[in-house]
Amino acid sequence: MTESAKKVAQQAEDQLEKVAQDVRERFDRITEGRFTDRITNGRFADQVDHGIDQGRREVKSREQGGSER
């Protein structure tokens, strides 16, 4: 590769890296409050807990001779 081609390639790579960094920073700013707040407020915990509780009820029902769904 000639020196000028290497220089252009390096500049393009630098610009792409800067764009990628800017996108990461914007994404972090946008999602930080919303996603963190949901986790902190326990909004995801209810979804998981209900699934676990339902699974436990089904196992208990089967063990006691109940019908399987």
N, CA, C and O atoms as a GROMACS GRO file, in nm:
protein
  276
    1MET      N    1   0.085  -0.117   0.000
    1MET     CA    2   0.000   0.000   0.000
    1MET      C    3   0.089   0.123   0.000
    1MET      O    4   0.195   0.124   0.063
    2THR      N    5   0.047   0.223  -0.068
    2THR     CA    6   0.125   0.346  -0.069
    2THR      C    7   0.100   0.422   0.060
    2THR      O    8   0.004   0.396   0.132
    3GLU      N    9   0.187   0.516   0.088
    3GLU     CA   10   0.174   0.593   0.211
    3GLU      C   11   0.043   0.670   0.217
    3GLU      O   12  -0.020   0.678   0.322
    4SER      N   13   0.001   0.727   0.104
    4SER     CA   14  -0.125   0.804   0.105
    4SER      C   15  -0.245   0.713   0.130
    4SER      O   16  -0.339   0.753   0.199
    5ALA      N   17  -0.243   0.593   0.076
    5ALA     CA   18  -0.352   0.498   0.099
    5ALA      C   19  -0.356   0.455   0.245
    5ALA      O   20  -0.463   0.440   0.303
    6LYS      N   21  -0.238   0.434   0.304
    6LYS     CA   22  -0.233   0.398   0.446
    6LYS      C   23  -0.287   0.511   0.533
    6LYS      O   24  -0.357   0.487   0.631
    7LYS      N   25  -0.254   0.634   0.495
    7LYS     CA   26  -0.299   0.750   0.571
    7LYS      C   27  -0.452   0.762   0.563
    7LYS      O   28  -0.517   0.787   0.665
    8VAL      N   29  -0.509   0.744   0.445
    8VAL     CA   30  -0.654   0.751   0.427
    8VAL      C   31  -0.723   0.640   0.507
    8VAL      O   32  -0.824   0.663   0.572
    9ALA      N   33  -0.666   0.520   0.500
    9ALA     CA   34  -0.724   0.407   0.573
    9ALA      C   35  -0.720   0.432   0.724
    9ALA      O   36  -0.816   0.401   0.794
   10GLN      N   37  -0.611   0.488   0.773
   10GLN     CA   38  -0.599   0.517   0.916
   10GLN      C   39  -0.700   0.624   0.957
   10GLN      O   40  -0.762   0.614   1.064
   11GLN      N   41  -0.717   0.727   0.874
   11GLN     CA   42  -0.814   0.832   0.905
   11GLN      C   43  -0.957   0.775   0.908
   11GLN      O   44  -1.036   0.810   0.996
   12ALA      N   45  -0.989   0.689   0.815
   12ALA     CA   46  -1.121   0.628   0.810
   12ALA      C   47  -1.144   0.542   0.935
   12ALA      O   48  -1.252   0.545   0.995
   13GLU      N   49  -1.043   0.466   0.973
   13GLU     CA   50  -1.053   0.382   1.092
   13GLU      C   51  -1.072   0.468   1.217
   13GLU      O   52  -1.154   0.434   1.303
   14ASP      N   53  -0.999   0.577   1.228
   14ASP     CA   54  -1.012   0.668   1.341
   14ASP      C   55  -1.152   0.728   1.348
   14ASP      O   56  -1.211   0.738   1.456
   15GLN      N   57  -1.205   0.769   1.232
   15GLN     CA   58  -1.339   0.827   1.229
   15GLN      C   59  -1.446   0.725   1.269
   15GLN      O   60  -1.539   0.758   1.341
   16LEU      N   61  -1.431   0.603   1.221
   16LEU     CA   62  -1.526   0.498   1.257
   16LEU      C   63  -1.521   0.467   1.407
   16LEU      O   64  -1.624   0.444   1.470
   17GLU      N   65  -1.402   0.466   1.462
   17GLU     CA   66  -1.388   0.441   1.606
   17GLU      C   67  -1.455   0.552   1.686
   17GLU      O   68  -1.519   0.526   1.788
   18LYS      N   69  -1.440   0.677   1.640
   18LYS     CA   70  -1.504   0.790   1.709
   18LYS      C   71  -1.656   0.778   1.700
   18LYS      O   72  -1.725   0.803   1.799
   19VAL      N   73  -1.709   0.741   1.585
   19VAL     CA   74  -1.852   0.722   1.569
   19VAL      C   75  -1.902   0.612   1.663
   19VAL      O   76  -2.005   0.628   1.729
   20ALA      N   77  -1.830   0.501   1.667
   20ALA     CA   78  -1.869   0.390   1.754
   20ALA      C   79  -1.870   0.433   1.900
   20ALA      O   80  -1.961   0.397   1.975
   21GLN      N   81  -1.770   0.508   1.941
   21GLN     CA   82  -1.764   0.556   2.079
   21GLN      C   83  -1.881   0.650   2.109
   21GLN      O   84  -1.941   0.641   2.216
   22ASP      N   85  -1.913   0.739   2.016
   22ASP     CA   86  -2.026   0.830   2.034
   22ASP      C   87  -2.157   0.753   2.048
   22ASP      O   88  -2.241   0.786   2.132
   23VAL      N   89  -2.175   0.650   1.966
   23VAL     CA   90  -2.296   0.569   1.973
   23VAL      C   91  -2.305   0.498   2.108
   23VAL      O   92  -2.412   0.494   2.168
   24ARG      N   93  -2.195   0.442   2.155
   24ARG     CA   94  -2.196   0.376   2.286
   24ARG      C   95  -2.233   0.473   2.396
   24ARG      O   96  -2.311   0.439   2.485
   25GLU      N   97  -2.177   0.593   2.392
   25GLU     CA   98  -2.206   0.692   2.496
   25GLU      C   99  -2.353   0.735   2.492
   25GLU      O  100  -2.416   0.748   2.596
   26ARG      N  101  -2.407   0.757   2.373
   26ARG     CA  102  -2.548   0.796   2.361
   26ARG      C  103  -2.639   0.685   2.409
   26ARG      O  104  -2.737   0.710   2.478
   27PHE      N  105  -2.608   0.562   2.372
   27PHE     CA  106  -2.688   0.448   2.416
   27PHE      C  107  -2.689   0.439   2.568
   27PHE      O  108  -2.793   0.418   2.629
   28ASP      N  109  -2.571   0.455   2.628
   28ASP     CA  110  -2.563   0.450   2.774
   28ASP      C  111  -2.646   0.560   2.838
   28ASP      O  112  -2.714   0.536   2.938
   29ARG      N  113  -2.641   0.681   2.782
   29ARG     CA  114  -2.719   0.792   2.838
   29ARG      C  115  -2.868   0.766   2.825
   29ARG      O  116  -2.944   0.793   2.918
   30ILE      N  117  -2.910   0.715   2.710
   30ILE     CA  118  -3.053   0.693   2.686
   30ILE      C  119  -3.107   0.582   2.776
   30ILE      O  120  -3.214   0.597   2.836
   31THR      N  121  -3.035   0.472   2.785
   31THR     CA  122  -3.087   0.356   2.858
   31THR      C  123  -3.057   0.360   3.006
   31THR      O  124  -3.121   0.287   3.083
   32GLU      N  125  -2.965   0.440   3.049
   32GLU     CA  126  -2.923   0.439   3.189
   32GLU      C  127  -3.040   0.459   3.283
   32GLU      O  128  -3.063   0.376   3.371
   33GLY      N  129  -3.113   0.565   3.267
   33GLY     CA  130  -3.222   0.594   3.358
   33GLY      C  131  -3.335   0.496   3.348
   33GLY      O  132  -3.385   0.449   3.450
   34ARG      N  133  -3.375   0.463   3.230
   34ARG     CA  134  -3.491   0.377   3.211
   34ARG      C  135  -3.465   0.235   3.258
   34ARG      O  136  -3.541   0.182   3.339
   35PHE      N  137  -3.359   0.173   3.208
   35PHE     CA  138  -3.333   0.033   3.240
   35PHE      C  139  -3.293   0.018   3.387
   35PHE      O  140  -3.339  -0.074   3.455
   36THR      N  141  -3.207   0.107   3.434
   36THR     CA  142  -3.162   0.100   3.574
   36THR      C  143  -3.280   0.119   3.668
   36THR      O  144  -3.291   0.050   3.769
   37ASP      N  145  -3.368   0.212   3.636
   37ASP     CA  146  -3.485   0.235   3.721
   37ASP      C  147  -3.574   0.112   3.728
   37ASP      O  148  -3.627   0.080   3.834
   38ARG      N  149  -3.592   0.045   3.616
   38ARG     CA  150  -3.676  -0.075   3.617
   38ARG      C  151  -3.617  -0.184   3.705
   38ARG      O  152  -3.689  -0.250   3.780
   39ILE      N  153  -3.488  -0.201   3.697
   39ILE     CA  154  -3.423  -0.303   3.780
   39ILE      C  155  -3.432  -0.263   3.927
   39ILE      O  156  -3.465  -0.345   4.012
   40THR      N  157  -3.401  -0.137   3.956
   40THR     CA  158  -3.401  -0.088   4.093
   40THR      C  159  -3.540  -0.098   4.155
   40THR      O  160  -3.553  -0.132   4.272
   41ASN      N  161  -3.642  -0.069   4.077
   41ASN     CA  162  -3.779  -0.074   4.127
   41ASN      C  163  -3.836  -0.214   4.132
   41ASN      O  164  -3.948  -0.234   4.179
   42GLY      N  165  -3.761  -0.312   4.085
   42GLY     CA  166  -3.804  -0.451   4.093
   42GLY      C  167  -3.907  -0.491   3.990
   42GLY      O  168  -3.981  -0.586   4.012
   43ARG      N  169  -3.915  -0.421   3.880
   43ARG     CA  170  -4.017  -0.453   3.780
   43ARG      C  171  -3.992  -0.586   3.712
   43ARG      O  172  -4.086  -0.651   3.668
   44PHE      N  173  -3.867  -0.627   3.703
   44PHE     CA  174  -3.837  -0.755   3.639
   44PHE      C  175  -3.852  -0.870   3.738
   44PHE      O  176  -3.874  -0.984   3.697
   45ALA      N  177  -3.842  -0.843   3.865
   45ALA     CA  178  -3.849  -0.948   3.965
   45ALA      C  179  -3.986  -1.016   3.964
   45ALA      O  180  -3.994  -1.138   3.978
   46ASP      N  181  -4.093  -0.939   3.947
   46ASP     CA  182  -4.227  -0.997   3.945
   46ASP      C  183  -4.244  -1.097   3.833
   46ASP      O  184  -4.305  -1.202   3.852
   47GLN      N  185  -4.190  -1.067   3.717
   47GLN     CA  186  -4.204  -1.157   3.603
   47GLN      C  187  -4.137  -1.291   3.633
   47GLN      O  188  -4.194  -1.396   3.603
   48VAL      N  189  -4.021  -1.288   3.689
   48VAL     CA  190  -3.947  -1.410   3.718
   48VAL      C  191  -4.014  -1.485   3.832
   48VAL      O  192  -4.028  -1.607   3.826
   49ASP      N  193  -4.055  -1.414   3.936
   49ASP     CA  194  -4.115  -1.479   4.051
   49ASP      C  195  -4.242  -1.553   4.014
   49ASP      O  196  -4.264  -1.664   4.063
   50HIS      N  197  -4.325  -1.496   3.931
   50HIS     CA  198  -4.449  -1.563   3.893
   50HIS      C  199  -4.420  -1.693   3.819
   50HIS      O  200  -4.489  -1.793   3.841
   51GLY      N  201  -4.322  -1.693   3.734
   51GLY     CA  202  -4.287  -1.814   3.662
   51GLY      C  203  -4.237  -1.923   3.753
   51GLY      O  204  -4.272  -2.039   3.736
   52ILE      N  205  -4.156  -1.886   3.851
   52ILE     CA  206  -4.104  -1.983   3.947
   52ILE      C  207  -4.217  -2.038   4.032
   52ILE      O  208  -4.226  -2.158   4.056
   53ASP      N  209  -4.305  -1.947   4.080
   53ASP     CA  210  -4.417  -1.990   4.163
   53ASP      C  211  -4.509  -2.084   4.087
   53ASP      O  212  -4.556  -2.184   4.142
   54GLN      N  213  -4.536  -2.053   3.961
   54GLN     CA  214  -4.623  -2.138   3.880
   54GLN      C  215  -4.559  -2.275   3.861
   54GLN      O  216  -4.628  -2.377   3.870
   55GLY      N  217  -4.430  -2.278   3.834
   55GLY     CA  218  -4.360  -2.406   3.818
   55GLY      C  219  -4.366  -2.489   3.944
   55GLY      O  220  -4.385  -2.611   3.938
   56ARG      N  221  -4.350  -2.425   4.057
   56ARG     CA  222  -4.358  -2.497   4.185
   56ARG      C  223  -4.498  -2.553   4.208
   56ARG      O  224  -4.512  -2.666   4.255
   57ARG      N  225  -4.600  -2.475   4.175
   57ARG     CA  226  -4.738  -2.524   4.192
   57ARG      C  227  -4.764  -2.645   4.103
   57ARG      O  228  -4.829  -2.740   4.146
   58GLU      N  229  -4.714  -2.641   3.978
   58GLU     CA  230  -4.735  -2.753   3.888
   58GLU      C  231  -4.667  -2.878   3.938
   58GLU      O  232  -4.724  -2.987   3.931
   59VAL      N  233  -4.545  -2.865   3.988
   59VAL     CA  234  -4.473  -2.981   4.041
   59VAL      C  235  -4.546  -3.037   4.163
   59VAL      O  236  -4.562  -3.158   4.177
   60LYS      N  237  -4.590  -2.949   4.250
   60LYS     CA  238  -4.660  -2.993   4.370
   60LYS      C  239  -4.790  -3.062   4.334
   60LYS      O  240  -4.828  -3.163   4.395
   61SER      N  241  -4.859  -3.009   4.233
   61SER     CA  242  -4.985  -3.069   4.189
   61SER      C  243  -4.961  -3.209   4.133
   61SER      O  244  -5.035  -3.302   4.164
   62ARG      N  245  -4.856  -3.223   4.051
   62ARG     CA  246  -4.825  -3.355   3.995
   62ARG      C  247  -4.787  -3.455   4.105
   62ARG      O  248  -4.826  -3.571   4.100
   63GLU      N  249  -4.712  -3.408   4.203
   63GLU     CA  250  -4.669  -3.497   4.311
   63GLU      C  251  -4.788  -3.544   4.394
   63GLU      O  252  -4.786  -3.653   4.451
   64GLN      N  253  -4.890  -3.460   4.400
   64GLN     CA  254  -5.008  -3.498   4.479
   64GLN      C  255  -5.113  -3.571   4.395
   64GLN      O  256  -5.222  -3.601   4.442
   65GLY      N  257  -5.078  -3.599   4.270
   65GLY     CA  258  -5.167  -3.676   4.184
   65GLY      C  259  -5.262  -3.592   4.104
   65GLY      O  260  -5.360  -3.644   4.051
   66GLY      N  261  -5.236  -3.464   4.093
   66GLY     CA  262  -5.322  -3.376   4.014
   66GLY      C  263  -5.300  -3.397   3.866
   66GLY      O  264  -5.209  -3.468   3.825
   67SER      N  265  -5.382  -3.335   3.788
   67SER     CA  266  -5.370  -3.350   3.643
   67SER      C  267  -5.255  -3.266   3.590
   67SER      O  268  -5.222  -3.160   3.643
   68GLU      N  269  -5.195  -3.318   3.483
   68GLU     CA  270  -5.087  -3.244   3.420
   68GLU      C  271  -5.146  -3.159   3.309
   68GLU      O  272  -5.240  -3.200   3.242
   69ARG      N  273  -5.090  -3.040   3.291
   69ARG     CA  274  -5.140  -2.951   3.186
   69ARG      C  275  -5.070  -2.978   3.058
   69ARG      O  276  -5.098  -2.912   2.958
   0.00000   0.00000   0.00000
